Amino acid sequence: MLKLIVYKFYCFCQMHVYLLSRAACLQLQSRHRRAWIIDSFTIEEGHPGPFPYELGQIDIDRAYRVHFELSGEGVDQEPKGVLSIDKESGILFVHKPVDYEEKDLLTLKFEAKKSDLSLDTKLGIQISITDINDNPPVFQTSLYEITTREETTQGSFLVTVLAHDRDKRGSPNSTFHYELKSVSPQTENIQFFMDKDMGQISFKGCLDHEVADKFTLLVEAKDHGDVISLSSSTTVVINVQDGNNHLPIITGQTGSGKVKEGETGTSPLRIHVTDKDTRDSPAWRVKYTITGEDAQHFNIETDPETNDGILTVLTPLNYEEMTTKNLTILVENEAPFFRCTVKNKAVSGLWTVDMVSGEKAASFHSQTVNVIVEVEDVNDPPAFLVTVKEAIVEENSPVGTWVEKVTAHDPDSTHSRDFVYKVGDDPAGWVKVDPKTGDIVTSKIFDRESPHVVNGIYTVLIHAVDKGDPQMTGTATVNIHVADQNDNVPQLETDFVDVCVSDDVTMTNITAFDLDENPFGGPFTFELLGDVKNKWKLNPSYGYSAGLVAESGAFVGRHTVSVKILDMQGQFGVYSLSVIVCDCSLAPNCRIRRENAIGASSGVVGLVFLALLLLFAGLLLTLFVTCKKQFTHIQFPVSEGTTLDSHMESPGTDCKVPLNVNSGSTDEHTSKLHNGAQHLISTNMWIKYSDEGMEEHLYKQQVPRETYFRHSSNSESVYSEAFLALLQRRLTLLHETEDELLDYEPHFYTDEGHEDTPPDLDNISIPETDSFHHVLHNLSPEFNSLASICRKHPKY
């Protein structure tokens, strides 16, 4: 039995069924499953049918009955439904045509099963698809369009077309060639041809845009199929770009050809040209070039609309130098010129042509035209020989001092001078000029320290004005260097300083300046004049600043110190320096204290105004509620001042303040007390009352600079009218000087102590049982402190 199986296997291999591997043989020898591949079936692409038709049969010799199954490509895989097998006979059937370009080989699996469905035989089957010529060559695009220059030389490749055939590679069905089927339009001087294998298109002869600006070519690709030959076509459009094969032709010129001397930007003439090349192309557009020795005076531009050349004057022309200008203008196109002519049309190969381009075409590339421009005479301004002159004048020179001389000439008059000199710009009016000779002299005394002198130079402008119509003016600049003199004495930068007194030596700087320059200025020598022993000294006393030292004799207050300042040449000035001496133990310096006092005074003014309004309202209320209205007029001499002069170093002995309240004063001491009290009332000092009421409320609000008097129903009402008069006078005064009070800086009086801690005054009270007259006649010793501070400072 084993020998029979091996023999049958050998015979089957002879029928083109081959064993896949040695392992398969081992399987047969061991009676395992057998795997087979059959490669003897082919299907022709595009078979016309009818369908189904029998492709072949798979026959396996068995003593027992088997049935067949088929699967894989063409059955249950794409392309599906192409093949089937008869389960009993093993016959293969084809049910529809196949496409080689989609699938050129079908791989299937064949199985033979026993009646019990066990696997008997397993085979692999490959069915080949044979190609037919069913695809023509196809071009990459249906239209090729290019643009080539007119001056392109013959034999140049213009464009390459490409096609592709989907049939079996390397077979006659996929091999093709190119053919040039037609050319439109047909011209005598051009012939197109192409490479049949590569698809490259070229030409013979000369392209001429004016003859044909576009060619349309029909190209065909045809395959080499055995049974049938297939083909397709494409269109090639070749546009011919116009080249410069026509020169511009000068047709004439328009314009006066005249220009006035001195004018620029005018156009004396216009050149006209024509050109047969395509309008607005580089072959048509013209460019102009001016040659000659006078070319720098002119410019020429191309009119983009008409292609004309517009000549303009670039720099001023001078009639006196030359009355005419001769110009040569070169006319050429932007694109280089070329020329192509067919001489002989050869049967094979390229034709014989005459091609002129590059350097050979230089003589054809341009044309020239000569033009004449006439210069018209106009009235020229006088011209100075030197437009900027330098001169030197010493300041304080007498009027009439010669400064400099300017000279001009008239270009229009070569034999006589027909113009006059005038002063143009003279900021300070210091000079005058002789109208005929141009001599400049001083008309005022020069001052080097004048603001019109900048960096030591005084600048004037001199004009030369002719008598033409219109009048023309030439200008020259004269820079007059003003030599300095020692005509200014040194000066103090400020005439007041502050000095602090302390146990240590204190000093402040005083600085001087001089309007004169070196060597008539600093450094300076400082000297103190007058009685300054043990009071003031200088350290240092030489330089641009000196140190003013306060000695033990410089008391607190305001001082006047005479200072003499000498420059390097001995010129000097004497100045009164106001010096304020103060105790700076509670503040860094006097200035800070003064500024604090000024700031505080501004707030006090506002409080005073508010307090007066409140007092006025309280007095009105008192008038309305008083049962008995009886008033006695009391005359108060009210002072216009707002602060008291005081001198704490020698208090009270020279106080003479008149008081006319009552002439019944009996002793000198009482009179002085009366005077102090009355002056206190007139200058708005504070008086504190003992009882509570509106006056005490105002005092608690610390309203300064006003005197308040107590009034009640059981006291004398004689004071009400006095209060009203005083209040009305103060309100009127504050209203009139409101703006001044806002900016008012208090005067400095003799130091009475630190402003933030005013000295305490004795408590002064007026009993309700006493009248105001009685109080004034019997001033108690508490008024001594007030009376002692009324003496005015000697400075004021």
HELIX and SHEET records of a PDB file:
HELIX    1   1 LEU A    2  GLN A   14  1                                  13    
HELIX    2   2 ARG A   22  GLN A   29  1                                   8    
HELIX    3   3 PRO A  172  SER A  174  5                                   3    
HELIX    4   4 ALA A  295  HIS A  297  5                                   3    
HELIX    5   5 GLY A  358  ALA A  361  5                                   4    
HELIX    6   6 ALA A  362  HIS A  365  1                                   4    
HELIX    7   7 CYS A  590  VAL A  625  1                                  36    
HELIX    8   8 GLU A  668  SER A  682  1                                  15    
HELIX    9   9 MET A  694  LYS A  700  1                                   7    
HELIX   10  10 VAL A  718  GLU A  736  1                                  19    
HELIX   11  11 GLU A  738  LEU A  742  1                                   5    
HELIX   12  12 PHE A  772  HIS A  777  1                                   6    
HELIX   13  13 PRO A  781  PHE A  783  5                                   3    
HELIX   14  14 ASN A  784  ALA A  787  1                                   4    
SHEET    1   A 5 VAL A  17  TYR A  18  0                                        
SHEET    2   A 5 ARG A  34  GLU A  44 -1                                        
SHEET    3   A 5 LEU A 119  THR A 130  1                                        
SHEET    4   A 5 LEU A 105  LYS A 113 -1                                        
SHEET    5   A 5 HIS A  67  GLY A  72 -1                                        
SHEET    1   B 3 TYR A  53  GLN A  57  0                                        
SHEET    2   B 3 ILE A  91  VAL A  94 -1                                        
SHEET    3   B 3 LEU A  83  ILE A  85 -1                                        
SHEET    1   C 2 VAL A 138  PHE A 139  0                                        
SHEET    2   C 2 ALA A 163  HIS A 164 -1                                        
SHEET    1   D 4 LEU A 143  ARG A 149  0                                        
SHEET    2   D 4 SER A 231  GLN A 241  1                                        
SHEET    3   D 4 LYS A 214  ASP A 223 -1                                        
SHEET    4   D 4 PHE A 176  SER A 184 -1                                        
SHEET    1   E 3 VAL A 159  THR A 160  0                                        
SHEET    2   E 3 GLN A 200  GLY A 205 -1                                        
SHEET    3   E 3 ILE A 190  MET A 194 -1                                        
SHEET    1   F 4 ILE A 249  THR A 254  0                                        
SHEET    2   F 4 LEU A 269  THR A 274 -1                                        
SHEET    3   F 4 GLY A 309  VAL A 313 -1                                        
SHEET    4   F 4 PHE A 298  THR A 302 -1                                        
SHEET    1   G 4 LYS A 258  LYS A 260  0                                        
SHEET    2   G 4 SER A 366  GLU A 376  1                                        
SHEET    3   G 4 THR A 324  ASN A 333 -1                                        
SHEET    4   G 4 VAL A 286  THR A 291 -1                                        
SHEET    1   H 2 ARG A 339  ASN A 344  0                                        
SHEET    2   H 2 THR A 352  VAL A 356 -1                                        
SHEET    1   I 2 ALA A 383  PHE A 384  0                                        
SHEET    2   I 2 ALA A 408  HIS A 409 -1                                        
SHEET    1   J 4 VAL A 388  GLU A 394  0                                        
SHEET    2   J 4 THR A 473  ALA A 483  1                                        
SHEET    3   J 4 ILE A 457  ASP A 466 -1                                        
SHEET    4   J 4 PHE A 419  VAL A 423 -1                                        
SHEET    1   K 3 TRP A 402  LYS A 405  0                                        
SHEET    2   K 3 ASP A 439  THR A 442 -1                                        
SHEET    3   K 3 VAL A 431  VAL A 433 -1                                        
SHEET    1   L 4 GLN A 491  LEU A 492  0                                        
SHEET    2   L 4 THR A 506  PHE A 513 -1                                        
SHEET    3   L 4 SER A 545  ALA A 550 -1                                        
SHEET    4   L 4 TRP A 536  LEU A 538 -1                                        
SHEET    1   M 5 PHE A 496  VAL A 501  0                                        
SHEET    2   M 5 PHE A 572  ASP A 583  1                                        
SHEET    3   M 5 GLY A 557  LEU A 566 -1                                        
SHEET    4   M 5 PHE A 524  LEU A 529 -1                                        
SHEET    5   M 5 TYR A 542  GLY A 543 -1                                        
END                                                                             
